[in-house]
Amino acid sequence: MNFNSHADVVVAVAVDLVNALTDGARRGCPYVVPAGEERRAAVREALRGREVTDTEADELAEVAAELRTVFTSVAAGDVDAAAERVNRMLRDYAARPRLARHDGEPWHLHFHGEDGTLAQDWAASCATGLAVVIGGGQHNRLGVCTAPVCDRVYVDVSRNGTRRFCSTACQNRVKAAAFRARAVR
């Protein structure tokens, strides 16, 4: 499932920011957002290699918390709340589509203006990408892992749209537990 080339990228970044910068549970263990260099490295990975300062990482953590509410609202079946949050982010972060060409790439769509901070630009882009997903009737492609003790988010890009886990590790963990439960009977 592809939404469009740039929306695919920013929705994946939204997932990576939420999973890297929000506390909760991950693969059966508590997850606490790392600090210092580990945190900057997690953000750098989420932003596909972009270096960030501690201040930018702090600002992106606030964005990630807002993005998480979109995923949790959809997972709870409250698409209206998810859409309201996305609309608020589009307004608050001044999402403005424009064509850009840089780094030897052809013209492509950016979802933010030219004068925002790193966090504002990514917030506007991620909100617009999520708006494309929700507005395109594909909200069921956004999810929160259903494995026990895991609350990481994902976007389902599979053909059949049946993904329920954030990773194959969580999927395997649930399948192994079900196998063990059947074997005990």
VMD Tcl script that draws the C-alpha trace (Angstrom):
set ca {
  {0.00 0.00 0.00}
  {1.50 3.29 -1.06}
  {-0.15 6.61 -0.28}
  {2.22 8.68 -2.44}
  {5.99 8.89 -2.47}
  {6.47 11.77 -0.01}
  {3.52 10.85 2.21}
  {4.96 7.34 2.57}
  {8.23 8.79 3.84}
  {6.72 11.25 6.32}
  {4.24 8.71 7.71}
  {7.18 6.32 8.28}
  {9.06 9.16 10.00}
  {5.98 9.80 12.18}
  {6.02 6.14 13.24}
  {9.75 6.24 13.95}
  {9.51 9.48 15.97}
  {6.65 8.13 18.10}
  {8.45 4.85 18.72}
  {11.77 6.52 19.53}
  {10.55 9.50 21.58}
  {7.61 8.31 23.68}
  {7.82 6.22 26.84}
  {5.77 3.06 27.14}
  {6.43 -0.58 26.38}
  {8.38 -2.26 23.62}
  {8.56 -5.96 22.76}
  {7.50 -7.08 26.20}
  {9.67 -4.67 28.20}
  {9.22 -1.16 29.53}
  {10.58 1.48 27.14}
  {12.02 4.73 28.41}
  {13.19 7.32 25.92}
  {16.99 7.42 26.03}
  {18.84 10.60 26.91}
  {21.81 12.47 25.48}
  {23.66 10.96 22.55}
  {21.47 7.83 22.48}
  {18.40 10.03 22.10}
  {20.01 12.12 19.36}
  {21.03 8.90 17.60}
  {17.43 7.61 17.76}
  {16.16 10.88 16.30}
  {18.89 10.87 13.65}
  {17.77 7.39 12.62}
  {14.10 8.44 12.55}
  {14.97 11.47 10.38}
  {16.98 9.36 7.94}
  {20.42 10.62 8.99}
  {19.67 14.25 9.87}
  {21.80 15.51 12.77}
  {19.87 17.15 15.63}
  {20.67 19.17 18.72}
  {19.34 18.39 22.19}
  {16.88 21.27 21.83}
  {15.62 19.91 18.51}
  {15.28 16.44 20.06}
  {13.22 17.97 22.90}
  {10.95 19.74 20.41}
  {10.56 16.58 18.34}
  {9.63 14.65 21.50}
  {6.70 17.05 21.97}
  {5.70 16.46 18.35}
  {5.97 12.69 18.86}
  {3.60 12.88 21.83}
  {1.03 14.64 19.63}
  {1.52 12.12 16.83}
  {1.04 9.23 19.27}
  {-2.48 10.48 20.04}
  {-3.37 10.11 16.36}
  {-2.35 6.44 16.36}
  {-3.97 5.65 19.71}
  {-7.20 7.38 18.69}
  {-7.39 5.35 15.48}
  {-6.58 2.13 17.37}
  {-9.40 2.93 19.83}
  {-11.79 3.39 16.91}
  {-12.06 7.17 17.38}
  {-11.16 8.39 13.89}
  {-12.86 11.73 14.60}
  {-10.44 12.43 17.47}
  {-7.51 11.44 15.25}
  {-8.71 13.76 12.48}
  {-9.22 16.61 14.95}
  {-5.66 16.19 16.26}
  {-4.25 16.10 12.73}
  {-6.22 19.24 11.82}
  {-4.91 20.99 14.93}
  {-1.34 20.02 14.02}
  {-1.80 21.17 10.42}
  {-2.92 24.55 11.74}
  {-0.44 24.86 14.62}
  {2.58 23.88 12.53}
  {1.51 25.88 9.45}
  {1.53 23.04 6.95}
  {1.90 24.56 3.48}
  {2.56 22.28 0.52}
  {5.19 23.44 -1.94}
  {7.37 21.93 -4.64}
  {11.07 21.70 -3.87}
  {14.17 20.41 -5.60}
  {17.39 19.82 -3.71}
  {20.29 17.41 -3.31}
  {20.09 16.37 -6.95}
  {16.52 15.11 -6.57}
  {13.73 15.92 -9.04}
  {10.91 18.26 -8.05}
  {8.92 16.79 -5.19}
  {6.29 17.87 -2.72}
  {7.21 19.20 0.71}
  {4.47 19.70 3.27}
  {5.96 22.63 5.17}
  {6.95 26.22 4.54}
  {10.45 27.52 4.07}
  {10.87 29.30 7.40}
  {10.05 26.77 10.15}
  {12.28 25.07 12.66}
  {13.29 21.46 12.19}
  {10.57 20.29 14.60}
  {7.91 22.52 13.03}
  {8.78 21.31 9.54}
  {8.66 17.65 10.51}
  {5.47 18.17 12.53}
  {3.78 19.81 9.53}
  {5.04 17.08 7.22}
  {4.02 14.20 9.48}
  {0.59 15.75 10.10}
  {0.05 16.18 6.36}
  {1.13 12.60 5.69}
  {-1.30 11.34 8.33}
  {-4.00 13.59 6.82}
  {-3.41 11.88 3.45}
  {-3.85 8.48 5.11}
  {-6.94 9.40 7.16}
  {-8.50 11.58 4.45}
  {-7.94 8.82 1.90}
  {-10.05 6.43 3.95}
  {-7.01 4.40 5.00}
  {-7.09 5.13 8.77}
  {-7.22 1.37 9.43}
  {-3.61 1.28 8.16}
  {-2.45 3.12 11.31}
  {-2.12 1.02 14.42}
  {-0.73 0.32 17.85}
  {0.90 -3.06 18.44}
  {-1.54 -5.61 19.87}
  {1.16 -7.74 21.51}
  {1.09 -7.81 25.31}
  {3.39 -5.24 26.91}
  {3.99 -3.30 23.71}
  {2.54 0.02 22.64}
  {4.75 0.88 19.68}
  {2.93 2.18 16.61}
  {3.08 1.15 12.97}
  {1.68 1.90 9.54}
  {0.44 -1.13 7.64}
  {1.71 -1.04 4.07}
  {0.91 -4.68 3.38}
  {-1.30 -5.61 0.47}
  {-4.10 -7.09 2.56}
  {-4.00 -4.59 5.45}
  {-4.08 -7.14 8.27}
  {-1.02 -6.13 10.27}
  {-1.48 -6.16 14.07}
  {2.08 -5.92 15.38}
  {4.82 -3.30 15.34}
  {7.49 -5.85 14.40}
  {8.08 -9.48 13.57}
  {9.63 -9.79 17.04}
  {6.27 -8.99 18.66}
  {4.42 -11.20 16.19}
  {6.76 -14.11 16.94}
  {6.47 -13.50 20.69}
  {2.66 -13.75 20.51}
  {2.75 -16.83 18.28}
  {5.27 -18.59 20.54}
  {3.14 -17.85 23.62}
  {0.04 -19.22 21.85}
  {1.98 -22.35 20.83}
  {3.17 -22.90 24.42}
  {-0.38 -22.39 25.73}
  {-1.72 -25.01 23.32}
  {1.07 -27.44 24.21}
  {0.23 -27.26 27.93}
  {-3.36 -28.41 27.33}
}
mol new
graphics top color blue
foreach p $ca { graphics top sphere $p radius 0.5 }
foreach p [lrange $ca 0 end-1] q [lrange $ca 1 end] { graphics top cylinder $p $q radius 0.2 }
display resetview
